[in-house]
Each structure stands twice: as C-alpha cells, then as structure tokens.
Amino acid sequence: MVKCLGNYVEISSVWVQVVGTIISAVANSSFDIFTSEQGDILDLYGNVLQAAGNAIQADGQETVTFEKIGAEIQAVGNVVVAGAFICLTDKVNTTLFVKGNWLQAFGALVEAVDEYFDNSGPKQPLNILGNATQAIGNTFQAIGGLQEQKNNLEKAEFLVISGSWIQAIGSILNAIGQTQEEISENNHSKHTKGEKKKNDIFTENRFLNYYSAANIAQK
C-alpha cells in the first residue's frame, strides 16, 4: 500500500513539473498579452511549481540515487531562477537566471544518465529523451541570459523563448515515461504479491494434507 501510494506521489510530482514548465514558457512567450511585471510573476509561479515537483520527486526516492540527486539539483536551480524575479537589480536578476538554468540543465542530465544505466526494470526511452531535452532547453535559456548580458536582446529573446518550450516538451516526455514506469512497477509489485500468496496457500495445503495423512496412518 505504501509503495503504491509512493508511485502515485511520484507520478503527481512529474506532472506538477509539466504545469510549471508550461506556465514559464507561456510567461516568456506572451509579451503582447502580459506586461513585463505580469510575465515575471507568472514565470516565478512556474518555477516555484517546478521546484515543488522536483522536491517531491526527490523525497519520494527511498535511497540515494542519481535520479534523487538530479531532481534535487533541478529543484535548487528552480529556486535560484525564482529568486531572479525577486531581485531588484537587472544584473543580479540575469546572473541568477543564468546560474539557475545551468543547474537545471545539469540536474536533468544527471537524471538522464540514471535512467540510461538503471537496470532495475525495463528501459524507459521517454525518460531518457525527456530529461535530455529538458537539459537542452535549460542550456538554451542560460545562453539566452548570457546574450542578454551582452545586450544581444533579439538573440537572447529567441534563445529564452525556444529554450522554455523545449524544456516544456522535455518535461511532458519525461512525465509520460515516468507515469508508464511507475504503473509498470506497481503492476509488477501486485503480480509478485499474488504469486507469493499462491505459493503460501500451496505450501499450507501441502502441510495440511501431510498432517491429515499422518493422523490417518496413526489411526
């Protein structure tokens, strides 16, 4: 029951990340819909959701794994980016934005490596592809921040917007793969318990038959 609950918590955590990345992507793209301040607030909310999702995912890991470490690194990166929208100076804002996205990219790569070398179950290509895609998206955004520091604003805008949507796509792919993995693990756990119960019943029946035969022989 606890393991089953843990599976659903982890599934929920990755979909929370999806919502967060999409909100951030919309915030970075919709300059004609939102004012600069509204976009920053929306992006802040998006990164807070991503941080929460990554933190829940990391907490759901019972042992220290690269997946846990990668999720923790991404959560820290999200918090750093969120801090960028609270800072008062543009210079500190952009610096935090760049560093936060580098951290997220590194964390996503760590998770992708964990999924690639994970032999505990069937491979989940969507998890690997999703995390790698997120790393690329965060890298684009970090480079976009660097371009903004150099006043290459058009190039910076293109990199940040495209990177945001690439990250969102990667997050969706990862969420689908993680959902499939958790459901598969849950079904495998139920099947294993079912087989164990059958074996226990079979063993118990054999013992009862033997005991009955021994009693009959004594009589």
Steps between C-alpha positions, in 0.01 A plus 500: 500500500781743594694415183185547291440841661864593433453416131202734471683777688792476255261505204334812643838668554608472135167637375533794741833567327324489162251766613788713631704481178198584284414801719861623473502447123176696461639776725814529286307495171190715553652846495193643325259352755679575827699797620864440596407491869211257441726274295760497778237410761366220278853371440559513876193283562613260228842454657351458848281218366801340330701524823214342696462218247873426498517510881207257533657270240832502687330439833315203351828315435560257787876476438763742373506462121609719211129562432460638854816712472399627155153599621651680800741692275212601274295613801790721612528637146129585497531681833797700367303600187199589717733720705594682180147640475512631856834685471493875451795542262502377140863386526436269794172391340669383180790337687263294713294411191812368323633306799159353582456371146851349497411316822175373349681382187758313708231343720303383196814342352569318828146358490542398134823312587321328790219383271746377237696283744199392708474119488223465757233466231425549130662799333285811467627687191256785562660569839846518345382709203287724722778583743752553219254733324446697822878537536518643147214741574662625820832539318329717237351717774835534680671605177212740439571659838867537406399666172279742694801599710677584175198706384425259212132530589344345188722193520440480876123513453507226234716270717294550815163447328611198296685356801190537718285302258770238442516453877120472517497234227773309681304521824191354330702213348658427837162509677350251254803270537499530880126426512551186290791392720312548828189318372721216376674475839164505678362219280818299548474544877137379497593200282787407734273521805239287322755231418630502858145459633439205264824336614410553865156342447659208311753446780227519763285245312793261468564529874130434581491200266813359655366554852166334409678203342715459812193499724325240284809279504518518881133395527 
